[in-house]
């Protein structure tokens, strides 16, 4: 064997090729664990999002999106359809307001009952046969925070209605430039302010259709 071949063999044994190192690195990729700070920020963001989703009148908005195109004839309103659309908006806004006063509670037998908060307590829609299974309903009476959430829900609904092109074309088919600017800016401001107030002043009520925490 020549001296040159011996040197090349020794160099291969001492210094492995770059390709083998790359293959080894691919088999054992470095593991990364999220920092506690990023995990905490993500948890807070998810909690805020869940709180907003629970407080905003999602059922009312769904009915709004389904019914408004038909009531407004896709924005081409006459006197009759304009009146019908106005009545629809009033009814949907009222439902958004009343939804903030609905509540639910879980009984000892895991049964969930629903009711409406009143000044004297909660009025149960379908009371159980054994009324002694119900807790003290006076604890669930109307509070100031309920009225605040009701007003904010109406404002959020108004903001959504003002951003709908069918509603705008129905009630204001040819807006002036200043009116158009107001229609563009006002709903955004209402939505941001109401969302912040929803987060700052949360509620403990569970409306109809939302999960109930155990022990409540």
LINGI-V454097 format. One record per helix or strand of 2 or more residues. SS is the DSSP state (a for helix, b for strand). FROM is the first residue (numbers start at 1). TO is the last residue. Records with the same first field share a line. If there is no record, write none. Layout:
SS: FROM-TO  FROM-TO
//
This chain:
a: 3-14  18-27  36-55  58-71  79-99  131-133  137-140  144-162  165-171  177-200
b: 102-106  112-118  121-124
//
